[in-house]
Amino acid sequence: MRAALAAWLVLTLLGGTGAEDMCGAPPAAPSHSVAAPQLSPEERLSPHMPESLRCDACHAIAFQIEEQLRKAEGKVGKKALKESDYVEVLERSCSQDWESYGVLELDGEKRLSGPGLPRQQPLSVLVSGGPWPGRLSKLCHGYVGEQGEALVYGAHRRGPAALRQLLCHGDKGPCAGRKERPDPSKAQQNEL
């Protein structure tokens, strides 16, 4: 069987007669070509999150904080966490590896993509790793430090929308003036 398959493959690649002559030509598979996003020097080299991606980054951070706090509360029966516990969870949330996030291009616009962000496009090239994890961690620590752990945890206790509002949509938030994105728990998650 393997010998016959190998012979068919060689004949097919060399343009000889193969199975398609005996059975008819197989239907042509649709061909798709998707290029990786072209990143500017700032997007490739800067230690800071580009301004155009900060709103997406904030939603990713709010999602991760919400998930980590929810898991921690689940371990104690959904009761409120002690201050020392939620401070530890927030630190762990911001210090995670963030490797599942990256940037893709959608209709000529670069967008951050990953868990908690709405699915952007069924066929796209995601550029992850590189500077993105460090940028997300740095922003996360900045948001928590700026707002304070108690305020972040209090917003979490009121629900995901309150946490996103606090971190992302306030007067000085990176999404200020933009319409709030859909609830990530209802949005499809990106799959790699």
C-alpha atoms as one frame of an Amber mdcrd trajectory, in Angstrom:
protein
   0.000   0.000   0.000   2.779   2.449   0.906   4.668   1.589  -2.269   1.567
   2.261  -4.380   0.944   5.558  -2.592   4.575   6.608  -3.032   4.469   5.710
  -6.734   1.254   7.680  -7.211   2.764  10.681  -5.432   5.939  10.590  -7.571
   3.920  10.274 -10.773   1.605  13.085  -9.740   4.484  15.408  -8.863   6.327
  14.633 -12.091   3.198  15.235 -14.141   2.801  11.623 -15.178  -0.456   9.787
 -15.238  -1.742   8.989 -11.825  -4.945   8.349  -9.987  -6.587  11.498 -11.327
  -6.489  10.046 -14.865  -8.280   6.927 -13.709 -10.803   8.553 -11.418 -11.157
  11.972 -12.957  -9.427  15.100 -11.781 -10.119  15.974  -8.162 -11.882  19.259
  -7.616  -9.447  22.098  -7.228  -9.148  23.203  -3.644  -9.702  26.921  -3.170
  -6.438  28.742  -2.720  -6.083  31.445  -0.092  -3.122  33.663   0.471  -2.822
  35.671   3.652   0.182  37.828   4.379   1.525  38.542   7.840   0.884  42.087
   9.023   3.577  44.553   8.062   4.774  46.060  11.332   6.236  49.526  11.589
   9.544  50.038  13.433   7.557  51.241  16.488   5.383  48.119  16.429   8.412
  45.843  16.108  10.952  47.529  18.372   9.343  49.818  20.946   8.961  48.491
  24.497   5.580  50.285  24.648   2.233  49.169  23.249   1.436  51.201  20.117
  -1.364  53.705  20.689  -3.555  52.077  18.023  -3.567  48.757  19.938  -4.006
  50.030  23.492  -7.792  49.657  23.589  -7.557  46.022  22.437  -4.741  45.457
  24.942  -6.833  46.896  27.768  -9.719  44.551  26.963  -7.321  41.582  26.928
  -5.915  42.659  30.301  -9.384  43.140  31.813 -10.359  39.675  30.546  -7.290
  38.021  32.078  -7.723  39.816  35.407 -11.399  38.847  35.477 -10.591  35.194
  34.699  -7.875  34.926  37.347  -9.973  36.596  40.062 -13.009  34.457  39.166
 -10.920  31.270  39.463  -9.488  32.382  42.807 -12.969  33.171  44.161 -14.203
  29.792  42.910 -11.638  28.107  45.150 -13.086  29.835  48.226 -16.734  29.315
  47.343 -17.258  32.570  45.395 -16.728  34.587  48.567 -14.808  37.839  48.462
 -11.062  37.339  48.628  -8.911  38.753  51.388  -6.786  41.737  50.387  -3.569
  39.723  50.448  -5.163  37.099  48.188  -6.518  39.464  45.535  -3.249  41.429
  45.501  -1.424  38.152  44.819  -3.891  37.182  42.075  -3.562  40.584  40.399
   0.237  40.306  40.477   0.043  36.811  38.987  -2.419  38.028  36.326  -0.072
  40.754  35.160   3.059  38.590  35.364   1.713  35.698  33.264   3.422  34.889
  29.959   0.794  36.500  27.614   2.054  34.259  24.768  -1.441  33.624  23.388
  -1.735  37.246  22.238  -0.432  38.810  19.085  -1.262  41.202  16.293  -3.042
  40.574  13.014  -4.209  42.762  10.191  -7.908  43.096   9.406  -9.060  45.276
   6.517  -5.781  47.165   6.579  -5.989  47.833  10.339  -3.759  46.109  12.873
  -5.620  44.573  15.810  -4.569  42.691  18.900  -5.982  39.185  19.038  -6.194
  36.486  21.684  -8.398  35.171  24.503 -11.115  37.587  25.585 -11.010  39.566
  22.352 -13.668  39.033  19.699 -12.649  36.774  16.855 -11.312  39.025  14.153
 -11.220  36.997  10.961 -11.479  33.293  10.127  -8.305  33.320   8.013  -5.473
  35.538   9.190  -1.850  35.447  10.225  -1.254  36.180  13.892   2.154  37.539
  14.842   2.638  36.588  18.489   5.567  36.408  20.858   8.226  39.043  20.358
   7.390  42.311  22.109   3.669  41.646  22.670   3.836  39.645  25.944   6.154
  42.169  27.615   4.017  45.068  26.476   0.841  43.480  27.843   2.497  42.680
  31.175   3.825  46.234  31.483   0.422  47.753  30.666  -1.331  45.406  33.098
   0.982  46.396  35.953   0.461  50.052  35.008  -3.330  49.816  35.048  -3.403
  47.986  38.375  -0.861  50.386  39.880  -2.680  53.461  38.614  -6.111  52.363
  39.829  -4.989  50.460  42.921  -5.659  46.826  43.734  -8.682  47.547  45.946
 -10.445  49.575  43.235  -9.680  46.940  40.561 -10.982  44.157  42.798 -14.094
  46.180  43.690 -14.834  46.682  39.986 -14.381  42.948  39.408 -16.913  42.213
  42.160 -19.455  44.375  40.290 -18.908  42.405  37.062 -16.803  42.264  33.884
 -18.401  45.385  32.405 -17.478  47.414  35.498 -13.871  46.230  35.326 -13.599
  47.096  31.607 -15.203  50.473  32.306 -12.703  51.218  35.075  -9.598  50.144
  33.167 -10.450  50.912  29.571 -13.353  53.319  29.126 -12.877  55.928  31.831
 -12.055  59.555  30.969  -8.360  58.786  30.510  -8.703  55.128  29.495  -7.269
  53.888  26.195 -10.785  53.310  24.839 -12.218  56.672  25.983 -14.726  57.906
  23.457 -14.996  54.533  21.718 -18.012  52.258  21.902 -17.444  49.455  24.393
 -16.648  46.132  22.757 -18.985  43.178  23.248 -18.748  41.137  26.426 -15.786
  38.779  25.826 -17.610  35.892  27.470 -20.141  36.112  24.639 -17.570  36.700
  21.896 -16.029  33.746  20.162 -12.537  33.015  21.384  -9.662  32.942  18.927
  -8.415  29.514  18.075  -4.985  28.737  16.798
